Amino acid sequence: MARHWSPDPVFTVLFVCTGNICRSALAERLARAYLDEALGDEAGAIRLMSAGTQAVVGDGVHPDTALVLAGFGGDPAGHTARQLVDDMAIDADLTLALTRQHRRVVLKAAPRALARTFTLREASDLVALVGEDVDLPGDTLAERCRSLVKQLAATRSRRSKDADDDIPDPIGESPEVQQQVGDLIVESLVPLLDRLVSLRTPASPAADGSPGRRSRLHLAS
């Protein structure tokens, strides 16, 4: 049995961009904050990582991206850029690339990860196409999340071939462009996070008694 379908109680999501100091770092940190708030004690069932295809290894979040991240209510502290290595995508249950080129790099290194590798915008569209009524079996949150990934892969053929998959690199751009890139990431990320949160144990309340982290993270779907 492949490693990524082991009975590991943790569901692993990997975000991939170029330097791992802007787009993938932003996505990882926003997702972590969102899931921690929405899932409470169950948040540990979803592990988040990020890496770069040409990472600025050891650097923190880019200062411009850090400002955007803080504006959404996320925290850039402690992030350290990492280089993408083959085992990351091989072991991840879901890999979310920020562009089609990043996805190609991932799949060149780990071709067997095809059914678990998407662009972020692609995955967001597929979540909507899968819908809410599909059966997603599993005894744990991690298992149900893996069932969702299988459905995303099975639904790929229904998505428009003309859909825009790429989220542009904000390095060197104006604050306005930096914010636009952040908005694009949030626009795609929130529906996916909401779907993952919906797979929690039905009787489990959110950490603050609410359905999700909308009061502290300034995200809107």
Secondary structure by P-SEA (a helix, b strand, c coil): cccccccccbbbbbbbccccccaaaaaaaaaaaaaaaacccccccbbbbbbbccccccccccaaaaaaaaaacccccbbbbbcccaaaaaaccbbbbccaaaaaaaaaaccccccccccaaaaaaaaaaaccccccccccaaaaaaaaaaaaaaacccccccccccccccccccaaaaaaaaaaaaaacaaaaaaaaaacccccccccccccccccccccc
